[in-house]
Amino acid sequence: MWNKPFIASLRIHLGHRNELLFIRMSYPSYLVFLTEWNGFVHELHEAIQQQLTESHVQYFTDLSEPEKELFMQRATKALEGGTASRTLFNKISSSMDVHLNDQVSKQLMDDYPTDTRTDLVIECAEEGVMSLLKKWPDMKSKLHTCFNQPLQEPIRQLAWKLYLSNPKIRKTYVDILNVNPRAAISSQDLDISQKVEQMVLAEPTFTSLKGSIGAFYAMKATLSYHHSKQETNNRLRDIDYFLVVPFVLVAENSLSRREPASGKVVALLVEEYFTYMNTRPGFVVDSGSEVHNEELRGLVGKVAAILESHYPDMAFLVSRNFVPAREKIVATEKGSRAILVEGLMELVRPMVRTMFVGYLKFDTLLYVWDQYILGLDVPGFSAEWLSVAIATLLGLENDKLQQCQSPLAMEEVLNRESPFLTIEQFQYEVKKYHYKSLYNLLTSDHKSAIPVLDPTQAIHPAWRHWHNDQIPPYTKPTDRRKAREEREAERERLLQQQRDAERKRKEGASRERKDKMDELTKMAAHEQARIDREKNDLEDELMEERRKRLDGERRAQEEIESLRRELEALKNKPAPMPVRSPSVYSRASYISRVLIPPPPTPASYTSGLPTIPQSPPQTPARSLDPRVQAENVILDFLKRIRKSMDIITHGEGKEAEDLDKETSRYVHNNVQDLKRAQMEVFGHQLQPGEFEKMDAMRQKKASDQMMTLIQKWREDRRARELRQGR
């Protein structure tokens, strides 16, 4: 009765949930549901026999193994939902409840564990999963239910081992060690050792590996063998060093920090590392070939689509910072996507090649790798998951990247800030936007009724009705009830305190915002009033200055006109006959006529004044021609007037220097405004003679536009100067 086909059918039908403890029960436990099992087997036999009849096959043993499995799957699928299937299912669930409850209760009674009942149930479930996977490795696809969850350490080690299993690679390495261990060591082993040590010390995220002799030896041995298999004198690429780190982290519990890694652990690392390196997608290999570039472009295209859909600000930031690509692409909708793809190609290429190693801290890194490993048996899942992980990382760093103005600045921010991202942040974003599509992709070929392990997707299993075996209590019911009431009262009090504190915080923030707005409004009003007063005062001063200048110019013009008339009159007056030998008396008489002496005063007759000594007689100089003398006086007067006007107009000393500086600045601003106005109106600066070639209407229109712009810019500049207190 317990032959292989029927056991296989039971495995397929019951699924992971009931197999968990089914295989752990002793043989007598099967007797509990023997009747239900016989009924199910009878219906299964009839369903298979019907298929054999329809297929014109006489015996089940005539089928090949794939055909047997197909017939068995069809038969169990046909029995799903039937009476015998439900009865057996319920009986097995109940039996599992009893056995699991008994085992946990026994642990609680005998071992006095510190873990809770729930923790013990989870531990038993974990042991069941481990035993199932070790016994039936082909059931590793059941781990798809763990999607979007970091795997526990024992399950992670087993899962990576199952998905990256390649006995041939392991056997080759072990044979080389047994025959000639030197053949497993590279000729550049010393250089590889130094490079591994430098990498561990230099990378900020590799802190936990520092000082671990076991981790160092494991990485060095794996990479040395990897280089020896390449049979080349070239050095290993830096990427190869980074990609060995996750495998060492998974095996860290098997490594000693003070002793080298054992040969068994290194053999497992070699097997997993080589299998991963041989099955990497082209966009991770990224050798620079056209094929790999196209694969990378396809991956980046998916990242760009996710950013545009869920993180548009990040997509715009990348397009803006990688703007040189616009010169090569037409500015259409297709061109906009192409700009984003080109920018992302440069930004995420190092991240893809290292599979986030060096960008994320180890627990978050292993979470990303867990999802990647779980999807290795699903075609196309690797690209979908990595595109989601890259887009999610960029989206989570959006706020930090907004201040970046160049691609180099974005790369620096990613290197500095990515290690602070947590698993919970990735889980939330994946659940929010991508969980449904990715989970459907994982389970598209084998839909399962297994409950999802994502807390946000939790579905209660059918075997949740536990037997309530009472563990001997350590406290009285009244004491437990009192303690529970006290905990509830304390919890309510804390919640009320939190609510009151939140309400007070919001009220205080609201009052603070209102006061700040009122203060800003008053300051703005005072500032505007001050600016208006200063503007009016300056306008009054300007009008007064203009009036004074006009009055001065008018008076000067009147003086000049008067002097001009006198000069004309003197020119028209006949010149007197020249005197050959003018005497002193004749010269004195002329001066007396020009300068009339004042009338005598009583002091003139005072005899006490000393006499003025007479100068010795000398020959008097020839007197000037009155016409020439008049012209000299007028010219001197005009020069003085001109000098006075220059002082009035241009100032004197420091005032003249300040006025020259202001004039130079004003002229410079006018020139710049004119050039700027030409750019605004014509789109370019005019060449000499270009304006004169335009027709009159266009010249007038352009001149009006430029003068309007120049006047506006002058007023804005003056307003800024007033605000700055100039």
C-alpha positions in Angstrom: 0.0 0.0 0.0 2.8 2.5 0.9 4.4 2.3 -2.6 6.2 5.2 -4.3 3.4 6.5 -6.6 0.9 6.9 -3.8 3.4 8.6 -1.5 4.2 10.9 -4.4 0.6 11.7 -5.0 0.1 12.4 -1.3 3.1 14.8 -1.4 1.7 16.7 -4.4 -1.8 16.9 -2.9 -1.1 17.9 0.6 1.6 20.4 -0.2 4.2 22.0 2.1 1.9 22.8 5.0 0.8 19.3 5.9 4.1 17.6 5.0 5.7 19.8 7.6 5.0 17.4 10.4 3.6 14.4 8.5 7.0 13.0 7.8 8.0 13.5 11.4 5.3 11.4 12.9 6.1 7.8 13.8 4.6 4.9 11.8 1.8 4.1 14.3 0.6 7.7 13.8 -0.6 6.7 10.3 -3.1 4.4 11.9 -5.0 7.4 13.2 -6.2 8.3 9.7 -5.9 4.9 8.0 -9.6 4.8 7.1 -9.4 8.3 5.5 -6.2 7.3 3.7 -7.7 4.1 2.3 -10.7 6.1 1.0 -8.5 8.7 -0.7 -6.2 6.0 -2.2 -9.2 4.1 -3.6 -10.5 7.2 -5.4 -7.0 8.0 -6.6 -6.6 4.5 -8.0 -9.9 4.9 -9.9 -9.0 8.3 -11.3 -5.6 6.9 -12.6 -7.4 3.9 -14.0 -9.8 6.1 -15.9 -6.9 8.0 -17.4 -5.2 4.7 -18.4 -8.4 3.6 -20.1 -8.8 6.9 -22.0 -5.1 6.8 -23.1 -5.4 3.1 -24.1 -2.6 2.0 -21.7 -3.0 -1.4 -20.1 -0.7 -1.1 -17.1 0.5 1.9 -15.0 4.0 0.4 -15.1 4.1 0.7 -18.8 4.4 4.5 -18.5 7.7 6.4 -18.3 8.5 8.3 -15.1 7.4 11.7 -16.5 4.2 10.1 -17.7 3.5 8.6 -14.3 4.0 11.9 -12.6 1.7 13.6 -15.1 -1.0 11.0 -14.6 -0.6 11.3 -10.8 -0.9 15.2 -11.0 -4.0 15.0 -13.1 -5.6 12.4 -10.7 -4.8 14.4 -7.6 -6.0 17.6 -9.3 -9.3 15.9 -10.1 -9.7 14.8 -6.5 -9.2 18.3 -5.1 -12.3 19.5 -3.3 -13.8 16.1 -3.2 -15.2 14.4 -0.1 -12.3 11.9 0.4 -9.7 14.6 -0.2 -11.3 17.0 2.3 -11.7 14.3 4.9 -8.1 13.2 4.6 -6.9 16.8 4.7 -8.9 17.6 7.8 -7.8 14.5 9.5 -4.1 15.1 8.8 -4.4 18.7 9.9 -6.0 17.7 13.2 -3.4 15.0 13.8 -0.6 17.5 13.1 -2.2 19.9 15.5 -2.2 17.2 18.2 1.4 16.1 17.6 2.7 19.7 17.4 0.9 20.8 20.5 2.1 17.7 22.4 5.7 18.3 21.4 5.6 22.0 22.3 3.8 21.3 25.6 6.4 18.7 26.5 9.2 21.2 25.8 7.5 23.8 28.0 7.0 21.3 30.8 10.4 19.5 30.7 12.9 22.0 29.4 11.6 25.2 30.9 12.6 27.2 27.8 12.8 30.9 27.8 11.1 31.1 24.4 7.3 31.6 24.1 4.9 29.0 22.8 4.8 30.8 19.5 8.6 30.7 19.2 8.6 27.0 19.8 6.0 26.4 17.2 8.0 28.4 14.7 11.2 26.4 15.6 9.4 23.1 15.0 8.1 24.4 11.7 11.6 25.5 10.7 12.9 22.0 11.6 10.1 20.5 9.5 11.0 22.6 6.5 14.7 21.8 6.8 13.9 18.0 7.0 11.5 18.2 4.0 14.0 20.1 1.8 16.9 17.7 2.7 14.7 14.7 2.0 13.0 16.0 -1.2 15.2 18.8 -2.7 12.9 19.1 -5.7 10.4 20.8 -3.3 12.7 23.9 -3.1 10.1 25.8 -5.2 7.9 25.8 -2.0 10.3 28.4 -0.7 8.7 30.9 -3.1 6.2 31.5 -0.3 9.0 33.2 1.5 9.2 35.9 -1.1 9.8 39.4 0.3 11.1 38.0 3.5 14.7 37.6 4.7 15.4 33.9 5.2 16.4 32.6 8.6 20.1 31.6 8.8 19.7 27.8 8.7 17.0 28.0 5.9 19.2 30.5 4.0 22.2 28.2 4.0 20.1 25.2 2.8 18.2 27.3 0.2 21.4 28.7 -1.3 22.9 25.2 -1.3 19.9 23.7 -3.2 19.5 26.5 -5.8 23.3 26.7 -6.4 24.0 23.0 -6.3 26.4 21.6 -8.9 28.0 18.3 -7.7 30.4 18.2 -10.6 32.1 21.4 -9.6 32.4 20.3 -6.0 33.7 16.9 -7.0 36.4 18.4 -9.3 37.6 20.7 -6.6 37.8 17.9 -4.0 39.6 15.6 -6.4 42.2 18.3 -7.1 42.8 18.8 -3.4 43.2 15.0 -2.9 45.6 14.6 -5.8 47.6 17.8 -6.1 46.6 20.6 -3.7 49.0 23.0 -5.4 46.9 22.9 -8.5 44.0 24.6 -6.6 46.2 27.6 -5.8 46.8 30.4 -8.2 50.2 31.7 -9.2 49.0 35.1 -8.0 47.9 33.8 -4.6 49.9 36.4 -2.7 48.5 39.2 -4.7 44.9 37.8 -4.2 45.5 37.6 -0.5 46.7 41.2 -0.3 43.8 42.4 -2.4 41.2 40.5 -0.2 42.8 42.1 2.9 42.7 45.6 1.4 39.1 45.2 0.3 37.9 44.1 3.7 39.7 47.0 5.4 38.7 49.7 2.8 35.0 48.9 2.4 32.8 50.6 5.2 30.1 47.9 4.9 32.6 45.0 5.5 33.0 45.8 9.2 31.9 42.4 10.5 34.5 40.6 8.4 37.5 42.5 9.7 39.7 40.4 11.9 38.0 37.1 10.8 40.7 34.6 9.8 38.2 32.1 8.7 36.4 34.6 6.4 39.7 35.8 5.0 40.9 32.3 4.2 37.6 31.2 2.7 37.6 34.2 0.3 41.2 33.8 -0.6 41.0 30.1 -1.2 37.9 30.4 -3.4 39.3 33.3 -5.4 42.6 31.6 -5.8 41.0 28.5 -7.2 38.8 30.6 -9.4 41.8 32.4 -10.9 43.7 29.1 -11.4 40.8 27.7 -13.4 40.9 30.7 -15.8 44.5 29.7 -16.8 45.5 33.3 -17.5 48.2 35.7 -16.2 45.7 38.6 -16.0 44.6 39.6 -12.5 41.1 39.0 -11.3 38.6 41.8 -11.8 37.5 43.8 -8.7 34.0 42.5 -9.3 35.1 38.9 -8.7 36.3 40.0 -5.2 33.1 41.7 -4.3 30.8 38.8 -5.5 32.4 36.2 -3.2 31.4 38.2 -0.1 27.7 37.2 0.1 28.6 33.5 0.0 31.1 34.0 2.9 28.4 35.8 4.9 26.0 32.9 4.5 28.6 30.4 5.7 29.8 32.8 8.5 28.3 30.5 11.2 30.5 27.7 10.0 33.7 29.9 10.0 36.0 30.5 12.9 37.3 34.0 13.5 40.7 32.6 14.8 41.3 29.6 12.5 41.3 29.0 8.8 38.1 27.7 7.1 37.8 23.9 6.8 38.1 22.2 3.5 34.4 21.2 3.6 33.2 24.8 4.0 35.6 26.0 1.2 34.3 23.2 -1.1 30.7 24.4 -0.5 31.8 28.0 -1.2 33.5 27.0 -4.4 30.5 25.1 -5.6 28.0 27.9 -4.9 30.4 30.7 -6.1 31.2 28.9 -9.4 27.6 28.0 -10.0 26.5 31.6 -9.5 29.3 33.0 -11.7 28.4 30.6 -14.5 24.7 31.4 -14.4 24.9 35.1 -14.0 22.7 37.1 -16.4 24.6 39.1 -19.1 23.8 42.4 -17.5 25.6 41.3 -14.3 28.6 40.0 -16.2 28.8 43.2 -18.3 31.9 42.4 -20.2 31.4 45.3 -22.6 30.2 43.2 -25.5 27.2 44.3 -27.6 25.1 41.4 -26.3 25.7 42.3 -22.6 25.2 46.0 -23.3 21.8 45.2 -24.8 20.8 43.1 -21.8 21.9 45.9 -19.5 19.9 48.4 -21.5 16.9 46.1 -21.2 17.3 45.9 -17.4 17.8 49.7 -17.2 14.7 50.2 -19.3 12.6 48.3 -16.7 14.2 50.5 -14.0 13.3 53.6 -15.9 9.7 52.4 -16.3 9.4 51.8 -12.5 10.9 55.2 -11.7 8.5 57.0 -14.1 5.5 55.1 -12.6 6.3 55.2 -8.9 9.1 57.7 -8.4 8.7 60.4 -11.0 10.8 62.9 -9.0 13.8 60.6 -9.2 13.3 60.0 -12.9 13.3 63.8 -13.5 16.4 64.2 -11.4 18.3 61.6 -13.3 17.2 63.1 -16.7 18.2 66.6 -15.5 21.7 65.7 -14.2 22.5 63.7 -17.3 21.4 66.5 -19.6 24.4 66.2 -22.1 22.7 63.3 -23.7 20.0 65.7 -24.9 22.3 66.8 -27.7 22.1 63.3 -29.3 18.4 62.6 -28.8 15.4 64.3 -30.3 13.2 66.0 -27.7 10.2 63.8 -28.0 8.5 61.4 -25.6 10.6 58.6 -26.8 13.7 60.9 -26.5 12.7 61.7 -22.9 12.8 57.9 -22.0 16.0 57.5 -23.9 17.6 60.3 -21.8 16.5 58.6 -18.6 17.9 55.3 -19.8 21.2 56.8 -20.8 21.6 58.4 -17.4 20.6 55.3 -15.5 23.1 53.2 -17.6 25.9 55.3 -16.2 24.5 55.6 -12.7 23.5 51.9 -11.9 26.1 50.0 -13.9 28.5 49.6 -10.8 25.5 48.6 -8.7 24.4 45.9 -11.1 27.9 44.5 -11.6 28.5 44.1 -7.9 24.9 43.0 -7.1 24.7 45.7 -4.4 27.8 44.5 -2.6 29.4 47.6 -1.0 26.2 49.6 -1.4 24.1 47.9 1.3 24.8 46.7 4.8 25.0 42.9 5.1 21.5 42.1 6.4 19.9 44.2 3.7 22.3 42.8 1.1 21.4 39.2 2.0 17.7 40.0 1.9 18.1 41.2 -1.7 20.2 38.2 -2.6 17.6 35.8 -1.0 14.9 37.0 -3.4 17.3 36.7 -6.3 18.3 33.1 -5.3 14.7 32.0 -4.8 13.9 33.0 -8.3 16.7 31.3 -10.1 14.4 28.5 -11.2 11.9 31.0 -12.8 12.9 32.4 -16.2 13.0 36.1 -16.3 12.6 36.6 -12.5 16.2 37.7 -12.0 15.9 40.8 -14.3 12.5 41.7 -12.8 13.7 41.5 -9.2 17.0 43.4 -9.8 15.1 46.1 -11.7 12.7 46.4 -8.8 15.6 46.4 -6.2 17.5 49.1 -8.1 14.5 51.3 -8.6 13.5 50.9 -4.9 17.0 51.9 -3.8 16.9 55.0 -5.9 13.4 55.8 -4.8 14.3 55.5 -1.1 17.3 57.8 -1.6 15.3 60.4 -3.6 15.3 63.0 -0.8 19.1 62.7 -0.4 19.7 62.9 -4.1 17.6 66.0 -4.8 20.4 68.4 -3.9 22.8 66.7 -6.4 23.7 68.7 -9.5 25.9 66.2 -11.3 26.2 62.5 -11.9 29.4 62.4 -9.7 27.5 63.9 -6.8 24.7 61.3 -7.2 27.2 58.5 -7.1 28.8 59.9 -4.0 25.5 60.2 -2.2 24.5 56.6 -3.1 27.8 55.3 -1.8 27.4 57.3 1.4 23.7 56.8 2.2 22.8 53.4 0.8 24.3 51.5 3.7 21.7 53.1 6.0 18.8 51.5 4.2 16.9 48.7 6.1 15.2 45.5 5.1 11.8 47.0 6.3 12.1 49.9 3.9 12.7 47.6 0.9 9.9 45.2 2.1 7.4 48.1 2.4 8.1 49.5 -1.1 8.1 46.0 -2.7 4.8 45.1 -1.0 3.3 48.5 -2.0 4.1 48.4 -5.7 5.5 45.0 -6.9 4.6 42.1 -4.6 1.6 40.9 -6.6 3.3 40.8 -10.0 6.5 39.3 -8.7 4.8 36.7 -6.6 2.6 35.7 -9.5 5.7 35.4 -11.7 7.3 33.1 -9.1 4.2 30.9 -8.7 2.9 31.0 -12.3 3.9 27.4 -13.0 3.0 25.8 -9.7 0.1 27.5 -8.0 0.1 26.5 -4.4 -2.4 26.7 -1.5 0.4 27.3 1.0 -0.2 30.3 3.2 1.9 33.3 2.3 4.5 34.2 4.9 4.5 37.9 4.2 2.8 39.5 7.3 0.8 41.8 5.1 -0.4 38.8 3.1 -1.0 36.5 6.1 -3.6 33.7 5.5 -4.4 31.6 8.5 -3.7 27.9 7.8 -6.3 25.3 8.2 -4.5 23.7 11.2 -4.8 26.6 13.6 -7.2 24.9 16.1 -4.7 23.9 18.7 -5.5 21.4 21.5 -5.6 23.4 24.7 -3.5 21.2 27.0 -3.2 23.2 30.2 0.3 23.7 31.4 0.4 23.8 35.2 0.0 27.4 36.1 2.6 29.2 38.2 0.2 32.0 39.3 -3.5 32.1 40.4 -6.2 33.2 37.9 -7.0 36.2 40.1 -3.4 37.3 40.0 -3.2 36.8 36.2 -6.4 38.7 35.7 -5.2 41.5 38.0 -1.9 41.7 36.2 -3.7 41.7 32.8 -6.0 44.6 34.0 -3.0 46.5 35.2 -1.2 46.0 31.9 -4.3 47.1 30.0 -4.7 50.2 32.2 -1.1 51.1 31.8 -1.3 50.6 28.1 -4.4 52.8 27.9 -2.7 55.4 30.1 0.4 55.5 27.8 -1.8 55.7 24.8 -3.7 58.6 26.3 -0.4 60.3 27.2 0.7 59.9 23.6 -2.5 61.3 22.3 -2.4 64.3 24.6 1.3 64.9 23.8 0.5 64.7 20.1 -2.5 67.0 20.4 -0.4 69.6 22.4 2.4 69.3 19.9 0.1 70.0 17.0 -1.5 72.9 18.8 1.9 74.4 19.7 3.1 74.0 16.1 -0.1 75.6 14.8 0.3 78.6 17.2 4.0 78.9 16.4 3.2 78.9 12.6 0.5 81.5 13.1 2.7 83.8 15.2 5.5 83.4 12.7 3.2 84.3 9.8 1.9 87.3 11.7 5.4 88.5 12.5 6.5 88.0 8.9 3.4 89.9 7.7 4.2 92.8 10.0 7.9 92.8 9.0 6.9 92.8 5.3 4.5 95.7 5.9 7.1 97.7 7.7 9.7 97.0 5.1 7.4 98.0 2.3 6.5 101.2 4.1 10.2 102.0 4.6 10.9 101.3 1.0 8.1 103.6 -0.1 9.4 106.4 2.2 12.9 106.0 0.9 11.6 106.0 -2.6 9.6 109.2 -2.1 12.5 110.9 -0.4 14.8 109.9 -3.2 12.4 111.2 -5.7 12.1 114.5 -3.9 15.8 114.8 -3.7 16.1 114.0 -7.3 13.6 116.7 -8.3 15.3 119.2 -6.0 18.6 118.4 -7.6 17.2 118.7 -11.1 15.7 122.1 -10.2 18.9 123.4 -8.7 20.9 122.2 -11.8 18.3 123.9 -14.1 18.5 127.1 -12.1 22.3 127.1 -12.2 22.4 126.4 -15.9 19.9 129.2 -16.5 21.8 131.7 -14.5 25.1 130.6 -16.1 23.4 131.0 -19.5 22.2 134.5 -18.6 25.7 135.5 -17.5 27.2 134.1 -20.6 24.7 135.9 -22.8 25.3 139.2 -20.9 29.0 138.8 -21.2 28.7 138.0 -24.9 26.7 141.2 -25.5 29.3 143.2 -23.6 32.0 141.6 -25.7 30.2 142.5 -28.9 29.8 146.0 -27.7 33.4 146.3 -26.9 34.3 144.9 -30.3 32.2 147.5 -32.0 33.6 150.5 -30.0 36.4 152.4 -31.8 39.8 151.9 -30.3 41.5 155.1 -28.8 44.7 156.5 -30.2 47.7 154.9 -28.6 49.9 157.1 -26.4 53.7 156.8 -27.0 54.8 157.9 -23.5 52.1 157.7 -21.0 52.8 159.4 -17.8 52.0 158.3 -14.4 49.2 160.8 -14.2 47.6 159.5 -17.4 47.6 155.9 -16.1 46.3 157.0 -12.7 43.6 158.9 -14.4 42.5 155.8 -16.4 42.5 153.6 -13.3 40.5 156.3 -11.4 37.9 156.2 -14.1 37.7 152.4 -13.9 37.9 152.1 -10.1 36.1 155.1 -8.4 37.7 155.7 -5.0 35.5 155.8 -1.9 34.7 159.1 -0.3 37.1 160.4 2.3 36.6 159.6 5.9 37.7 161.4 9.1 40.5 158.9 9.4 41.9 160.4 6.2 42.8 163.6 8.0 44.6 162.0 10.9 48.1 163.3 11.2 49.3 160.5 13.4 49.5 158.1 10.5 52.9 157.4 9.2 53.8 158.6 5.8 54.0 156.1 3.0 57.4 156.2 1.5 57.5 156.9 -2.1 59.0 154.4 -4.4 61.9 155.5 -6.5 60.8 156.9 -9.8 60.8 154.4 -12.6 59.7 154.3 -16.2 56.0 153.2 -16.3 55.1 150.2 -18.4 53.2 150.5 -21.6 49.5 150.4 -20.9 47.4 147.5 -22.4 44.9 148.1 -25.1 41.5 148.5 -23.5 39.9 146.1 -26.0 42.5 143.4 -25.3 42.1 144.0 -21.6 38.4 143.6 -21.8 38.7 140.4 -23.8 41.1 139.0 -21.2 38.8 139.8 -18.3 35.8 138.2 -20.1 37.8 135.1 -21.0 39.0 134.8 -17.5 35.5 135.1 -16.2 34.3 132.5 -18.7 37.0 130.1 -17.6 36.0 130.6 -14.0 32.3 130.0 -14.9 33.3 126.8 -16.8 35.3 125.6 -13.9 32.4 126.3 -11.5 30.0 124.4 -13.8 32.4 121.4 -14.0 32.6 121.4 -10.2 28.8 121.6 -10.0 28.4 118.9 -12.6 31.2 116.4 -11.8 32.0 117.2 -8.2 35.4 117.6 -6.6 37.9 115.2 -4.9 36.3 112.1 -3.4 32.9 113.2 -4.6 34.2 113.3 -8.2 35.7 109.8 -7.8 32.4 108.4 -6.4 30.5 110.1 -9.2 32.9 108.6 -11.8 32.4 105.1 -10.3 28.6 105.5 -10.3 28.7 106.8 -13.8 30.9 103.9 -14.9 28.5 101.4 -13.2 25.5 103.1 -14.8 27.1 103.0 -18.2 28.1 99.3 -17.7 24.5 98.5 -16.6 23.1 100.3 -19.6 25.4 98.3 -22.0 24.5 95.0 -20.3 20.8 95.9 -20.4 21.0 96.8 -24.0 22.7 93.5 -24.8 20.2 91.6 -22.7 17.3 93.4 -24.4 18.7 92.5 -27.8 18.9 88.8 -26.8 15.3 89.0 -25.5 13.9 90.8 -28.6 16.0 89.4 -31.4 17.4 86.2 -29.8 21.0 87.3 -30.4 23.2 90.4 -30.1 23.0 92.7 -33.1 26.1 93.1 -35.3 27.3 96.6 -36.3 24.9 98.0 -39.0 22.3 95.2 -38.5 19.8 97.6 -36.8 20.1 100.2 -39.6 19.3 97.6 -42.3 15.8 97.0 -40.7 12.8 98.9 -42.0 11.5 101.9 -40.0 8.5 100.0 -38.5 10.5 97.2 -37.2 13.1 99.6 -35.8 10.4 101.5 -33.9 8.8 98.3 -32.6 12.1 96.8 -31.5 13.2 100.0 -29.9 10.0 100.3 -27.9 10.3 96.7 -26.7 13.9 97.1 -25.7 13.2 100.4 -23.9 10.3 98.8 -22.0 12.6 95.9 -20.9 15.5 98.2 -20.0 13.2 100.5 -18.0 11.7 97.5 -16.1 15.2 96.2 -15.3 16.3 99.6 -14.1 13.4 99.9 -11.7 14.0 96.3 -10.4 17.7 97.1 -9.9 16.9 100.3 -8.1 14.4 98.5 -5.8 17.0 95.9 -5.0 19.5 98.6 -4.1 17.0 100.3 -1.9 16.3 97.0 -0.1 20.0 96.5 0.4 20.4 99.9 2.1 22.4 101.5 -0.7 
